[in-house]
């Protein structure tokens, strides 16, 4: 009877050195992936990617959209880290630490095994005739997987809205937050389709990262290697004219992406090492040495750091690390942006006639003040001494204020001067707005304008 394609197309189980490492490493990664957005340090999330408000917290450091150089350096450093790791270790990220692989191997595949049994029983189950017991088991798996995907979607969304906001959405209910609940429902459905039906096809057909990594490796990068000299010609019977490979196809049945590593290096290989453990199980049984399949560099030489691409990646990483550290060290604690108001930005009025009618020219601005430090600060705004002597006056609620850590305020500000003083003032020069935060003094230049 031909095998029916299973909606739960998991690989065959395997035991061995690399599988033991994976069974220790991946549960730890699952805890990290699930709980990282919920971890808070000093009242703030450890990791937040709030694209809607253009606010990013990466391991306790706050970034905002206006800090383009810092964000640029950080993203470049992540990219260069990928370059370096891939140039040395190949696609180990894909097979060992990628969330797609981790959850498939350590959650969905293991639950499938727990409910339906090992690989041989699962395939018999999928090839069996339709029955109520079969439908009930499949339905039970669907329900369990759907609940897991529901949990995953909440943790995933928490990375982008913050755990506090997510809890508030849940407590207040879908009628108060229909958009948030729609996103959660869509994400749950997407995860369910991916982890139940699509699975490793995501790595093969959708994910660009695998193809990107394959462009970064060279002959001295670590790959899963089949020893053709030792293994070929393969055959079921071990005779003098045959190699060590007995063509049991065990390496194929355990492969998550269903490739035959004996055909040489392939783009779809995620370097999980399952085929290595599978082959090492078989070799002692046929009285042959292990490691017919192994982690090896493409040129079968020791990994060398004296490679042009590796030296180049490392040099660039050092340069950008220095630039990032310098930018972070010289980052302003207070960011003040000044823009002209869209309406009535330039106006004039007549002062109280009882005190002598005087025409007053006024410019209206919008102050956007953000405290980027981890502590509250006292801040004062004033015009420079030179501008005050010329008769300019600053009117704003933000002349003196306390800003809490990460507080973001938008306030109006007015600069005015009498027409008589304006005629004497040096109007060709920009005004200087002085921002003082403790001992730090920052200067912003603005142009005062009048109607012609």
PyMOL commands that set and color helices and strands:
alter all, ss='L'
color gray80, all
select helices_A, chain A and resi 17-38+68-89+92-97+99-116+119-127+132-161+163-172+178-198+201-206+208-214+228-231+250-253+261-263+274-286+308-329+353-355+385-389+419-424
alter helices_A, ss='H'
color red, helices_A
select strands_A, chain A and resi 40-41+44-45+47-50+55-58+61-64+222-226+293-297+334-340+346-350+359-371+377-383+393-396+400-403+408-418+431-437+440-446
alter strands_A, ss='S'
color yellow, strands_A
deselect
rebuild
show_as cartoon
